[in-house]
Amino acid sequence: MARRNVTGTSGLALPRRAVRILKERGLFAHPLLTVEHQQVAQRYVLRGLESGGSVGDVGRYVTFADEEGRPLEYLHPVEAIGVNGLHAVVISQALVRLDMLRKGRTYEVLLTRHWMSPVANGQRPAMETEILFRGIHGRLELDLRGKDKAEAGRVAPTFYSLAGEAVPIPDEFLSVIRAATKAVNCKNCSHTHYLRKPVSRTVNARGSVTPEVAVAFPDLAVAESS
């Protein structure tokens, strides 16, 4: 794909032919984020969907991290009817999204940070976007679906500038890019590759949220006190 001016808001800017081929292969990766309102907590959050997988020589995957590149907890998993589709829902007030495409051993990646603009008087915030890393025509000379499968999750493509120089991946996001590299080689994918399972939401004998859970899930504490 040619380099062009993109905002990164909607993920990788793919030509229509690429979108059609992904659809025909049964690959569904959903990069779009939405701004949602939590009624109980009275706040706005971003909602994303970890999704994707691979079929043969084509793969696409979307996943998320926090602003330091660490795995976010998902809200809940999604058991889709088919494979290579939705895997989990993530809710956060700020996050980093990774959108990766693979054709053979050539990789494209877009890493973007998203947050909400400050607002007053209860107005709906707008989502802000910053491009953190754009990898074009990356190469990884390994067969992660076959003889080199043991390396999946440990390696990432090498990306180059237009002048042919290697472009380093930011260290804090190397783990999520490695995870996505594994995901775009995951045959019949039906599970998450980077989002992590949430901590147990337990309550005590009086039906109150325990202190440690109240810290991890403030919405529960708000609901309890209302």
C-alpha positions as CSV (number, residue, x, y, z in Angstrom):
1,M,0.0,0.0,0.0
2,A,1.3,3.4,-0.9
3,R,2.1,5.9,1.8
4,R,-0.6,8.6,2.0
5,N,-1.9,11.1,4.4
6,V,-4.2,9.3,6.8
7,T,-5.6,10.3,10.2
8,G,-5.5,6.8,11.6
9,T,-9.0,7.2,13.1
10,S,-10.4,4.2,11.1
11,G,-7.4,1.9,11.2
12,L,-5.5,0.9,8.1
13,A,-6.7,2.6,4.9
14,L,-7.2,-0.4,2.6
15,P,-8.1,-0.3,-1.1
16,R,-11.5,-1.7,-2.0
17,R,-10.0,-4.8,-3.6
18,A,-8.2,-5.7,-0.3
19,V,-11.5,-5.2,1.7
20,R,-13.3,-7.4,-0.8
21,I,-10.8,-10.2,-0.6
22,L,-10.8,-10.2,3.2
23,K,-14.6,-10.4,3.2
24,E,-14.5,-13.3,0.6
25,R,-12.0,-15.1,2.8
26,G,-14.3,-14.8,5.9
27,L,-11.9,-12.5,7.7
28,F,-13.6,-9.9,10.0
29,A,-11.3,-7.4,11.7
30,H,-13.2,-4.4,13.2
31,P,-10.9,-1.4,13.8
32,L,-13.6,1.2,14.4
33,L,-13.9,2.7,17.9
34,T,-17.0,4.3,19.3
35,V,-17.6,6.8,22.1
36,E,-20.2,5.4,24.5
37,H,-21.9,6.8,27.6
38,Q,-22.0,4.9,31.0
39,Q,-25.3,5.8,32.7
40,V,-24.3,4.7,36.2
41,A,-20.8,6.1,36.3
42,Q,-21.9,9.2,34.3
43,R,-18.9,9.2,32.1
44,Y,-17.9,8.5,28.5
45,V,-15.7,5.6,27.4
46,L,-14.2,4.2,24.2
47,R,-15.4,0.8,23.0
48,G,-13.3,-1.4,20.7
49,L,-13.5,-5.0,19.5
50,E,-10.5,-7.4,19.4
51,S,-11.0,-9.3,16.2
52,G,-9.5,-11.1,13.2
53,G,-7.4,-14.1,12.3
54,S,-6.0,-15.7,9.2
55,V,-6.9,-17.8,6.2
56,G,-4.0,-19.2,4.0
57,D,-1.7,-16.4,2.9
58,V,-3.9,-13.6,4.3
59,G,-4.4,-12.3,7.8
60,R,-5.7,-9.3,9.6
61,Y,-6.0,-8.6,13.3
62,V,-7.1,-5.7,15.6
63,T,-6.1,-5.6,19.2
64,F,-5.6,-3.0,22.0
65,A,-3.1,-2.0,24.7
66,D,-2.9,0.7,27.4
67,E,-0.9,3.8,26.6
68,E,2.3,2.2,27.9
69,G,1.8,-0.9,25.6
70,R,0.6,-3.2,28.4
71,P,-2.4,-5.6,27.9
72,L,-5.8,-4.2,28.7
73,E,-8.5,-6.2,30.4
74,Y,-11.4,-7.1,28.2
75,L,-14.9,-6.4,29.4
76,H,-16.1,-9.9,28.2
77,P,-15.2,-12.4,25.5
78,V,-17.4,-12.9,22.4
79,E,-18.2,-16.4,21.2
80,A,-18.9,-15.8,17.5
81,I,-20.6,-18.4,15.3
82,G,-17.7,-18.4,12.9
83,V,-13.9,-18.1,13.3
84,N,-11.6,-15.2,12.4
85,G,-14.1,-12.7,13.7
86,L,-15.0,-11.1,17.0
87,H,-13.1,-12.2,20.1
88,A,-13.6,-9.7,22.9
89,V,-15.0,-6.3,23.8
90,V,-12.7,-3.7,25.4
91,I,-13.9,-0.5,27.3
92,S,-11.5,2.2,28.3
93,Q,-11.2,6.0,28.6
94,A,-7.9,5.9,26.6
95,L,-6.2,3.1,24.7
96,V,-3.8,2.2,21.9
97,R,-5.1,0.3,19.0
98,L,-3.0,-2.0,16.7
99,D,-4.3,-2.9,13.2
100,M,-2.1,-5.4,11.3
101,L,-2.5,-6.9,7.8
102,R,-0.5,-9.8,6.4
103,K,-0.2,-11.0,2.8
104,G,2.2,-13.9,2.6
105,R,5.2,-12.7,4.5
106,T,4.6,-9.0,3.9
107,Y,3.1,-7.0,6.8
108,E,1.4,-3.6,7.2
109,V,0.8,-2.2,10.7
110,L,-0.8,0.9,12.1
111,L,-0.4,1.8,15.8
112,T,-2.6,4.6,17.1
113,R,-3.4,6.2,20.5
114,H,-7.0,7.3,21.2
115,W,-8.5,9.4,23.9
116,M,-11.5,11.8,24.4
117,S,-11.3,15.5,24.2
118,P,-12.2,17.5,27.3
119,V,-15.8,18.9,27.3
120,A,-18.0,21.0,29.6
121,N,-21.7,21.0,30.4
122,G,-22.2,17.4,29.8
123,Q,-21.5,17.6,26.1
124,R,-20.4,14.4,24.2
125,P,-16.7,14.4,23.8
126,A,-14.9,13.8,20.5
127,M,-12.4,11.0,20.0
128,E,-8.8,12.2,19.5
129,T,-6.2,10.1,17.5
130,E,-2.4,10.1,17.3
131,I,-0.4,7.9,15.0
132,L,2.4,6.2,17.1
133,F,3.8,3.9,14.4
134,R,3.2,3.1,10.8
135,G,4.9,0.1,9.3
136,I,4.8,-0.2,5.5
137,H,5.8,-3.3,3.5
138,G,7.4,-5.1,6.5
139,R,9.0,-8.5,6.0
140,L,9.3,-11.5,8.2
141,E,10.9,-14.5,6.5
142,L,9.4,-17.1,8.7
143,D,6.4,-19.5,8.1
144,L,4.6,-18.9,11.4
145,R,1.7,-21.2,10.2
146,G,4.0,-24.1,9.5
147,K,7.6,-25.0,10.2
148,D,8.4,-21.9,12.2
149,K,5.2,-22.0,14.3
150,A,7.2,-22.2,17.5
151,E,8.5,-18.7,16.9
152,A,5.0,-17.2,16.8
153,G,4.6,-14.6,19.6
154,R,8.4,-14.1,19.8
155,V,9.1,-12.3,16.6
156,A,7.9,-9.2,14.6
157,P,8.4,-8.0,11.0
158,T,11.1,-5.6,10.1
159,F,9.8,-2.4,8.6
160,Y,11.7,-0.1,6.3
161,S,11.7,3.6,5.4
162,L,11.2,4.6,1.7
163,A,15.0,4.9,1.6
164,G,15.4,1.3,2.7
165,E,16.5,1.9,6.2
166,A,15.1,-0.3,9.1
167,V,12.5,1.6,11.1
168,P,12.7,0.6,14.8
169,I,9.5,-0.4,16.6
170,P,9.0,1.6,19.8
171,D,10.2,-0.7,22.7
172,E,7.0,-0.3,24.7
173,F,4.9,-1.6,21.9
174,L,7.0,-4.5,20.7
175,S,5.1,-7.0,22.8
176,V,1.7,-6.1,21.3
177,I,3.2,-6.1,17.7
178,R,4.6,-9.6,18.4
179,A,1.2,-10.7,19.6
180,A,-0.5,-9.3,16.5
181,T,2.1,-10.9,14.3
182,K,1.1,-14.3,15.8
183,A,-2.6,-13.4,15.4
184,V,-2.4,-12.7,11.7
185,N,-0.9,-16.2,11.3
186,C,-3.5,-17.9,13.6
187,K,-5.6,-20.3,11.5
188,N,-9.3,-20.3,12.3
189,C,-8.7,-17.9,15.1
190,S,-11.3,-17.9,17.9
191,H,-9.5,-16.4,20.9
192,T,-7.8,-13.2,22.1
193,H,-4.1,-12.7,21.5
194,Y,-3.3,-9.7,23.7
195,L,-6.3,-8.5,25.8
196,R,-6.3,-10.3,29.2
197,K,-9.0,-11.8,31.3
198,P,-10.5,-9.4,33.9
199,V,-10.0,-10.0,37.6
200,S,-12.8,-11.7,39.5
201,R,-15.6,-9.3,40.4
202,T,-16.4,-10.7,43.9
203,V,-18.7,-9.4,46.5
204,N,-18.6,-10.0,50.3
205,A,-21.3,-11.6,52.4
206,R,-23.2,-8.3,52.8
207,G,-23.4,-8.0,49.0
208,S,-20.8,-5.1,48.9
209,V,-18.0,-4.9,46.5
210,T,-14.6,-5.8,48.1
211,P,-12.1,-2.9,48.3
212,E,-9.7,-4.4,45.8
213,V,-12.5,-4.9,43.2
214,A,-13.8,-1.4,43.9
215,V,-10.4,-0.1,42.8
216,A,-10.3,-2.2,39.7
217,F,-13.9,-1.6,38.7
218,P,-15.1,1.8,40.0
219,D,-18.4,1.4,38.2
220,L,-19.4,-1.3,40.7
221,A,-18.6,0.9,43.6
222,V,-20.7,3.7,42.1
223,A,-23.6,1.4,41.6
224,E,-23.4,0.1,45.1
225,S,-23.4,3.6,46.6
226,S,-26.3,4.8,44.5
